[in-house]
Amino acid sequence: MHLHSRRPAATLLAGSVFAGPAFAAEQVPVAQISAGDTAWLLSATALVLLMTLPGLALFYAGMVRKKNILAVMAQVLACAALVTLLWFFCGYSLAFETGPAGLERWIGGLGGLGLGNVLHDKAAGLASVHALMPSVPAAVFVLFQLSFAVITPCLIIGAVAERMRFAALLAFLGLWSLIVYVPVAHWVWAPEGWLAQLGALDFAGGTVVHINAGVAGLVAAWMLGPRTGFGRMPLTPANLAYTMVGAGLLWVGWMGFNGGSAGAADGRAGIAMLNTQLGAAAAAMSWMAAEWITRRTPTLLGLCSGAVAGLVAITPACGFVTPGSSVLIGLVAGAACYWGATGLKRWLRADDSLDVFGVHGVGGIVGALMTGLLADPRVGGVAGSLGTQALAVVATLAFSALMTAGILMLVHLLTGGLRVDAAREQQGLDLSEHGEQVV
Amino acid sequence: MPTDSEKMAVAAHLHVLMRRKMGRVTDVEWLVRNAEYAQEIIRLACQQAEHPEVADWGAKLRAMLFPRPAAPAPAPEAPSSGVAAVARYVRGLR
């Protein structure tokens, strides 16, 4: 979700200072709603939800051992449902409604609790809209943002796969979505957010979603400790065919993730989607090349991972760069994330089970920084700043890492432990946590 | 490995066919005990193009009394790529 296609940043800044808070939901005549924009945002939302259910679920399930397939799927599904309700209750309001005076740069307000200000009055012919997407109903804006709020904590599941207690995981992800995701979303996407006011560019969530989830996954993997047998025995993926199907759903769904962030069915959405496709393809090829050179074998997992790495990296950039720059970003991201999931992973000494930091963290950082270098004013109306992008990256890394560690310690105290015991881990979470198994 | 009873049964069957079709009388027990006698009788039986059933039973008796040595066992395969693939999942997925 970007800002700059609607109004230049300076105007937004001026509006927030002199005109008072004006970015909450307001009611407008339904004739003001654009059917085309609304239809596209509805479709984009469905695509993004498909990325989580079942895209991410399949992507992850194929990479864990057979005895943990159902557990990972249950974790993704449960997280999606939990975050949906939290978003309804207060998440949306704290992310996108006007914050209390003096704190509006850091967090939103409570004006949208329970989505009480998201209205559709048929008799009066009025519908609520949000200032960030004034041509679509607020309900659609809320739902579109919800789909981002859902997938972000779900990404973290990959880092702690195969060893975390279900109850502890749900508690952690629920708290994380409110304490970490919501503030960062506010900083970057709400016009009064402090990073938005500094001019940080993040078209669709490279920082808010991917760097955020990536570093949280790394911290969580460190704190949980490695899986039994990690580094000593092969932890063989159950079925990489599932992973490929999941990767395909992610790739296609990302058209909604990036294209929908234009907020309208227009040329900006078109360029964002084109850039998305180019970035994914280039990264898939560069990861494959890196793997082929270093290991003499191109793998399906490498192709899937490379494509996802490119999608991650192009996410912050897709509405600001040219197609040529998208290819460059993809090529760099594929190779960088290959290193992130191999050499860097060994150096970090964390059992990030499914390489969430290596793909999402590293990919998000590459994309954010390259957006600063390559943003073209002809495309997005603004030029980039490497320094501002770096500040946004560092701020997100630090905040997410610290808060993630704190939440995990709290959950550990409240739930009696984050990990299953050794016997349950050996048995597999499918049976030990859910009483089910794949035959 | 066929038992003596099984060898006797096949030899007896060949004896009956050779007597009916060719008018030749054979010693069934000696067929099973004496290799040279058996090879000669089997050679005569397998020459009977006009009595294919005699030739078939001659071939069966040959297979029982003089089995071909088993084909040498194939050399053990070099460690397959599957082993290498499993080894790569020790320190990480990728």
Interface residues (C-beta under 8 A of the other chain):
Chain A: M63 F230 G231 R232 M233 P234 L235 T236 P237 E291 R295 L301 G302 S305 Y338 A341 T342 K345 R346 S353 L354 D355 G358
Chain B: V86 A87 R88 Y89 V90 R91 G92 L93 R94
